[in-house]
Amino acid sequence: MRAAIFRGPGQLAIEEIDRVAPGPGEIAVTVKAAATCGTDLKSYRRGHPKLFPVLPARFGHEFAGVVSEVGDGVTEFEPGMRVVAANTAPCGQCWACTINRESLCENLQFLNGAFAEEIVIPRALVERNTYRIPDTLAFEAAAPLEPLATVVHGMDESGIGLGDTVVVHGAGPIGLMFVRLATLRGAHVISVDQSAFRLGEAALAGAEQTVDISGLDAGRIDAAIRDLTPGGRGADVSIEAVGLPVVWEQAVRALRPGGTAVLFGGTPKGAPFSVDSSAMHYQEYTLKGVFHHAPKYVKTAVDLLASGKVDGMSLISETRPLEALVDSLEDMAAGRGSKYALVP
């Protein structure tokens, strides 16, 4: 079968490999759609020691498809079922899992290999993070399950309430999901980005106001955001959805007294960011780092997609063949699209 094989930074190609049959507790899934994401792009460019500790490796983790074969002992799934799966499963036994912090599990089992004609889902993911999807949900719409589950986690940590003013910094796929979920919670959402196209997508997702920060310095950005908040005080909740320290700082500066910043976007390792300690103290800010997901957030994300409350197709810029994987990653890097659905 055809599958994407990653051999190191910048070395990614579609190759012919042998099909692997599912073992006990596992299921094989014919991939009907696999979605690109920012983690794929970062991994393609510079590698990822946690996701790809051994090379060469299969590549990709957002997908939906049809069960083609089940291993011994599998009773919940059978060939022909339409399914979607997350990209990890927590062990349930380490210290983090025992204190209900499964996103911090020390033994997360990762799943890679979505950019292929078929993928085998390991037992732990079959048991905890694989779900049937209805015929009404397109495979392309279901594929972005994993990033939506992480956003559901961020929403759970945010404390966003009815009528809150929420500023979302970044209008890429993650930012758009935050806009949509905050809107569903009854918040007044302001989207901030430097791309007119992405801000237009944010308005469609539910943002009531947008701020184009292209060409503005930090002071003017802060003023433009605060001018749209009640009394110019700032946001109840400020969400960073870019993954750059400078935007983390921007998100904190956008807070009202007593506000909460959700620092969501993953930054390069060792990258510091600065906080005004006086403002942190006297304004009583709450800063929260949020990483990954847990099974309860995956289940909620599946329900949001299946119900249509979140339109997964709205996140997909274009559907392309599997062979367009590298070109799609390069188009993402150049800002020509948000996510691409690759159909083997």
Backbone torsions as a table, in degrees:
resi	resn	phi	psi	omega
1	MET	NA	165.2	177.9
2	ARG	-90.4	138.5	178.8
3	ALA	-154.4	149.7	175.8
4	ALA	-78.9	129.2	179.2
5	ILE	-118.9	127.1	-179.0
6	PHE	-102.4	122.9	-177.2
7	ARG	-113.4	0.2	-179.7
8	GLY	146.1	170.1	-178.6
9	PRO	-49.1	124.0	179.7
10	GLY	77.7	0.9	-177.5
11	GLN	-114.2	89.0	-177.2
12	LEU	-139.5	127.0	-177.2
13	ALA	-152.2	156.3	174.9
14	ILE	-84.3	124.2	-177.7
15	GLU	-128.1	163.6	173.4
16	GLU	-89.5	124.2	177.9
17	ILE	-130.8	166.4	177.8
18	ASP	-76.6	139.9	173.9
19	ARG	-69.2	145.1	177.6
20	VAL	-114.7	128.6	178.9
21	ALA	-78.1	148.0	179.4
22	PRO	-69.8	140.7	176.6
23	GLY	-89.1	-172.0	179.1
24	PRO	-56.1	129.4	179.0
25	GLY	80.2	-3.4	-177.4
26	GLU	-101.5	162.7	172.9
27	ILE	-133.2	145.5	172.8
28	ALA	-98.5	137.9	-177.1
29	VAL	-126.4	126.7	171.0
30	THR	-74.6	117.9	-175.7
31	VAL	-74.2	122.4	177.4
32	LYS	-98.6	-25.6	175.4
33	ALA	-159.5	137.7	175.3
34	ALA	-130.7	134.2	-174.8
35	ALA	-105.1	142.3	174.0
36	THR	-78.6	157.7	176.7
37	CYS	-150.0	171.3	-178.5
38	GLY	-61.7	-34.0	177.7
39	THR	-65.1	-38.0	175.7
40	ASP	-59.3	-44.8	-178.2
41	LEU	-63.3	-46.9	179.5
42	LYS	-62.4	-40.8	-179.9
43	SER	-65.8	-42.7	179.6
44	TYR	-60.2	-37.7	-175.2
45	ARG	-82.7	-38.4	-174.0
46	ARG	-132.8	6.2	-178.3
47	GLY	81.3	174.8	-179.5
48	HIS	-157.3	100.0	-173.2
49	PRO	-61.8	-27.5	179.5
50	LYS	-79.4	-43.3	-179.7
51	LEU	-76.8	-34.6	-175.3
52	PHE	-129.7	68.1	-179.5
53	PRO	-68.5	-23.3	-179.8
54	VAL	-127.5	132.5	178.8
55	LEU	-120.3	150.7	-1.6
56	PRO	-70.7	163.4	-176.3
57	ALA	-147.6	154.5	171.1
58	ARG	-67.4	159.7	-169.5
59	PHE	-134.5	142.7	175.5
60	GLY	102.3	144.7	-175.7
61	HIS	-144.5	1.5	177.0
62	GLU	-109.7	116.0	-174.2
63	PHE	-159.7	163.7	170.2
64	ALA	-145.8	153.4	-178.0
65	GLY	-172.7	-157.5	-175.7
66	VAL	-123.0	132.1	179.0
67	VAL	-61.8	127.0	-179.9
68	SER	-105.7	-27.3	-179.5
69	GLU	-160.8	146.3	177.5
70	VAL	-120.5	147.2	177.9
71	GLY	-84.5	172.1	178.9
72	ASP	-57.1	138.1	175.1
73	GLY	88.8	-7.6	179.5
74	VAL	-81.4	124.1	-178.5
75	THR	-119.9	-20.1	-175.1
76	GLU	-85.0	-16.8	-177.5
77	PHE	-129.7	152.7	177.5
78	GLU	-147.7	158.6	-178.7
79	PRO	-53.8	139.0	179.8
80	GLY	99.7	-15.4	179.8
81	MET	-73.3	139.2	174.1
82	ARG	-84.5	127.8	-174.2
83	VAL	-139.9	162.6	171.4
84	VAL	-139.1	149.1	-179.3
85	ALA	-137.6	151.6	172.6
86	ALA	-77.8	-179.4	-174.4
87	ASN	-101.2	-5.5	179.4
88	THR	-146.1	168.3	168.6
89	ALA	-142.3	134.1	176.4
90	PRO	-76.5	157.5	-176.0
91	CYS	-76.6	-27.3	-179.4
92	GLY	81.1	0.8	-173.9
93	GLN	-127.0	-19.4	-178.5
94	CYS	-73.7	174.0	-176.6
95	TRP	-59.6	-38.4	-178.6
96	ALA	-65.6	-43.8	179.7
97	CYS	-64.2	-37.8	-177.3
98	THR	-72.2	-18.2	175.2
99	ILE	-105.0	20.1	174.6
100	ASN	64.9	36.5	174.2
101	ARG	-119.8	61.6	-172.1
102	GLU	-65.3	-23.2	177.5
103	SER	-66.6	-19.2	179.5
104	LEU	-101.7	14.5	-178.7
105	CYS	-48.7	133.6	-179.8
106	GLU	-75.8	-13.8	-174.2
107	ASN	-127.0	36.8	179.5
108	LEU	-52.9	130.5	175.1
109	GLN	-95.0	118.4	-176.3
110	PHE	-93.5	151.5	175.8
111	LEU	-122.4	120.7	174.2
112	ASN	-125.6	157.7	177.6
113	GLY	121.1	17.0	-176.1
114	ALA	-69.9	-28.7	179.6
115	PHE	-82.4	80.0	-175.2
116	ALA	-167.1	171.1	176.9
117	GLU	-75.0	-25.8	-178.9
118	GLU	-151.2	151.2	177.9
119	ILE	-138.8	144.5	176.2
120	VAL	-102.7	124.7	179.6
121	ILE	-92.8	123.1	-178.2
122	PRO	-68.2	161.6	-173.8
123	ARG	-52.4	-46.5	-175.9
124	ALA	-60.5	-39.1	178.8
125	LEU	-75.1	-34.7	175.6
126	VAL	-59.7	-42.5	-175.6
127	GLU	-74.6	-31.1	-170.7
128	ARG	-120.4	-23.7	-170.4
129	ASN	-138.6	32.3	175.1
130	THR	-123.8	136.5	-173.8
131	TYR	-138.1	146.9	168.9
132	ARG	-72.2	148.1	175.9
133	ILE	-124.6	149.8	-177.2
134	PRO	-72.9	159.7	178.5
135	ASP	-62.0	-23.4	-177.7
136	THR	-76.7	-11.4	-178.6
137	LEU	-99.6	115.8	179.6
138	ALA	-63.7	146.0	178.8
139	PHE	-58.3	-40.8	179.6
140	GLU	-62.1	-35.0	-179.8
141	ALA	-73.5	-28.7	-178.7
142	ALA	-83.0	-26.1	-172.6
143	ALA	-57.0	-36.6	-178.9
144	PRO	-78.0	31.2	-179.3
145	LEU	-57.2	-47.5	-173.1
146	GLU	-59.8	-50.4	179.0
147	PRO	-63.7	-34.9	177.7
148	LEU	-63.8	-39.0	178.2
149	ALA	-62.0	-37.2	178.0
150	THR	-68.1	-36.0	178.0
151	VAL	-68.7	-38.4	174.4
152	VAL	-57.5	-41.1	175.2
153	HIS	-59.4	-47.4	179.3
154	GLY	-60.0	-39.9	177.7
155	MET	-64.0	-40.0	179.7
156	ASP	-62.7	-33.8	-179.8
157	GLU	-82.9	-16.0	-170.1
158	SER	-77.7	-31.2	-175.5
159	GLY	72.6	17.1	-179.3
160	ILE	-60.4	130.7	-179.9
161	GLY	-120.8	171.0	179.4
162	LEU	-57.2	125.4	177.4
163	GLY	87.4	-3.8	178.9
164	ASP	-65.2	151.5	171.1
165	THR	-94.5	120.4	-176.5
166	VAL	-120.5	128.0	175.1
167	VAL	-108.0	124.0	178.4
168	VAL	-108.0	116.7	-178.2
169	HIS	-92.7	107.1	-176.3
170	GLY	110.5	129.4	-178.4
171	ALA	-121.8	33.8	169.1
172	GLY	-76.7	-168.1	-177.8
173	PRO	-55.0	-43.5	180.0
174	ILE	-65.4	-46.9	178.6
175	GLY	-59.0	-41.2	179.6
176	LEU	-64.0	-37.1	177.7
177	MET	-67.4	-39.0	176.0
178	PHE	-63.5	-42.1	177.6
179	VAL	-57.4	-47.4	-176.9
180	ARG	-64.3	-46.8	-176.4
181	LEU	-70.7	-36.7	177.1
182	ALA	-65.8	-36.1	176.3
183	THR	-64.9	-43.0	178.2
184	LEU	-61.6	-28.2	179.5
185	ARG	-82.7	-2.1	176.2
186	GLY	90.5	20.8	179.9
187	ALA	-89.2	157.5	169.7
188	HIS	-90.6	115.0	-169.6
189	VAL	-109.1	132.3	174.7
190	ILE	-114.4	125.7	-179.9
191	SER	-104.1	134.7	-177.5
192	VAL	-121.8	127.6	179.4
193	ASP	-162.3	171.6	177.2
194	GLN	-110.2	12.8	178.3
195	SER	-118.6	121.3	178.6
196	ALA	-61.9	-36.9	179.3
197	PHE	-62.5	-48.3	-178.3
198	ARG	-65.5	-36.3	177.9
199	LEU	-65.4	-34.1	174.4
200	GLY	-63.5	-39.4	176.3
201	GLU	-65.1	-37.0	178.9
202	ALA	-64.5	-39.4	177.9
203	ALA	-63.1	-39.9	177.2
204	LEU	-65.4	-31.1	-179.8
205	ALA	-77.8	-12.1	176.3
206	GLY	127.7	-3.0	178.4
207	ALA	-64.0	127.7	-179.6
208	GLU	-81.4	-26.0	178.0
209	GLN	-140.5	152.1	178.8
210	THR	-132.2	152.6	178.4
211	VAL	-128.7	115.7	176.4
212	ASP	-89.3	111.8	-174.6
213	ILE	-99.7	10.5	-179.8
214	SER	-61.5	128.1	177.7
215	GLY	81.7	1.5	-179.0
216	LEU	-97.0	144.8	173.1
217	ASP	-84.2	174.6	-172.6
218	ALA	-58.7	-42.8	-178.4
219	GLY	-62.9	-42.5	179.9
220	ARG	-70.3	-33.5	176.1
221	ILE	-63.0	-48.1	-179.4
222	ASP	-58.5	-44.0	-178.7
223	ALA	-65.8	-41.8	-178.9
224	ALA	-62.9	-36.6	179.0
225	ILE	-72.1	-49.4	-176.7
226	ARG	-62.9	-32.5	179.6
227	ASP	-59.9	-22.9	-178.0
228	LEU	-95.5	-1.6	-178.3
229	THR	-99.6	156.2	-177.9
230	PRO	-57.0	123.6	-179.9
231	GLY	65.5	9.4	-177.2
232	GLY	67.0	18.2	-175.3
233	ARG	-79.3	-26.6	-176.7
234	GLY	118.1	-174.7	-173.0
235	ALA	-88.1	145.1	169.4
236	ASP	-64.4	-43.9	178.2
237	VAL	-134.5	131.1	-179.8
238	SER	-120.7	123.5	-172.6
239	ILE	-114.9	123.1	175.5
240	GLU	-92.0	120.9	-175.8
241	ALA	-130.1	35.6	-177.8
242	VAL	-118.8	-47.9	-179.0
243	GLY	96.6	31.5	177.0
244	LEU	-126.2	133.2	-179.5
245	PRO	-53.3	-37.6	-179.0
246	VAL	-63.7	-31.7	178.4
247	VAL	-80.1	-31.7	171.5
248	TRP	-56.5	-46.9	-179.6
249	GLU	-62.9	-41.2	178.0
250	GLN	-60.1	-42.1	-179.0
251	ALA	-63.4	-41.0	179.5
252	VAL	-66.9	-41.1	-179.5
253	ARG	-66.5	-18.9	-178.2
254	ALA	-83.0	-1.9	-174.7
255	LEU	-77.9	148.1	166.3
256	ARG	-82.0	166.1	173.7
257	PRO	-55.4	132.5	-179.4
258	GLY	79.7	7.3	-177.2
259	GLY	-79.9	170.4	-178.0
260	THR	-121.5	130.9	174.1
261	ALA	-105.4	126.9	173.9
262	VAL	-99.5	108.9	-175.6
263	LEU	-96.7	94.1	-164.0
264	PHE	-101.8	-42.0	-173.4
265	GLY	-69.0	130.7	-179.9
266	GLY	-72.5	127.4	-179.3
267	THR	-100.1	165.8	175.8
268	PRO	-60.1	147.7	-178.5
269	LYS	-58.0	135.0	177.2
270	GLY	79.6	7.6	-177.3
271	ALA	-84.4	114.9	179.7
272	PRO	-81.4	162.5	168.6
273	PHE	-141.4	157.8	-172.1
274	SER	-107.1	143.7	175.7
275	VAL	-129.9	137.4	174.3
276	ASP	-70.1	105.9	-174.1
277	SER	-63.5	-33.7	178.5
278	SER	-65.0	-45.5	178.0
279	ALA	-64.4	-41.3	178.4
280	MET	-56.6	-42.3	-177.4
281	HIS	-74.8	-56.2	-172.5
282	TYR	-76.3	-23.8	178.2
283	GLN	-96.2	-2.6	176.5
284	GLU	51.9	52.1	177.1
285	TYR	-71.9	153.1	169.1
286	THR	-117.5	123.3	178.7
287	LEU	-112.9	127.5	-177.5
288	LYS	-126.2	122.9	169.4
289	GLY	-85.9	138.3	-179.2
290	VAL	-129.9	129.5	-178.6
291	PHE	-132.4	135.2	166.2
292	HIS	61.5	-153.6	-175.2
293	HIS	-144.6	-178.8	175.6
294	ALA	-142.0	162.2	-176.6
295	PRO	-51.1	-38.2	-179.2
296	LYS	-65.0	-32.5	178.3
297	TYR	-75.7	-33.4	176.1
298	VAL	-63.1	-45.0	179.3
299	LYS	-60.4	-43.8	178.2
300	THR	-62.1	-41.1	179.7
301	ALA	-63.4	-41.3	176.6
302	VAL	-59.3	-44.5	-179.6
303	ASP	-63.8	-39.1	178.9
304	LEU	-64.4	-41.2	178.8
305	LEU	-69.8	-44.9	-177.1
306	ALA	-65.3	-34.1	-179.3
307	SER	-79.8	-15.7	-176.8
308	GLY	84.4	1.8	177.4
309	LYS	-63.9	-30.0	169.1
310	VAL	-118.3	122.1	-179.0
311	ASP	-89.0	100.6	-179.1
312	GLY	-60.3	-30.7	-179.4
313	MET	-66.1	-26.1	-179.2
314	SER	-67.9	-16.2	180.0
315	LEU	-88.5	-13.1	-174.3
316	ILE	-94.7	119.2	179.9
317	SER	-74.7	-36.6	-175.6
318	GLU	-164.9	150.4	173.3
319	THR	-102.4	130.8	-174.3
320	ARG	-136.3	164.6	175.6
321	PRO	-73.5	161.6	-177.5
322	LEU	-55.8	-37.1	-176.9
323	GLU	-64.7	-11.7	-179.4
324	ALA	-90.5	14.4	-174.9
325	LEU	-58.3	-55.4	-176.7
326	VAL	-62.6	-43.5	177.8
327	ASP	-59.7	-36.7	-179.4
328	SER	-68.0	-39.4	176.9
329	LEU	-64.8	-40.1	178.4
330	GLU	-67.0	-36.4	177.4
331	ASP	-66.9	-36.2	174.8
332	MET	-61.9	-45.3	-178.5
333	ALA	-61.5	-34.3	-178.4
334	ALA	-85.7	-1.5	178.8
335	GLY	77.9	18.7	-179.3
336	ARG	-84.3	-9.3	178.2
337	GLY	-166.2	163.0	-178.8
338	SER	-91.7	-66.1	176.6
339	LYS	-131.8	147.8	176.8
340	TYR	-119.8	138.1	174.8
341	ALA	-97.4	121.6	178.9
342	LEU	-102.8	129.2	-175.0
343	VAL	-113.8	108.2	-179.0
344	PRO	-61.2	NA	NA
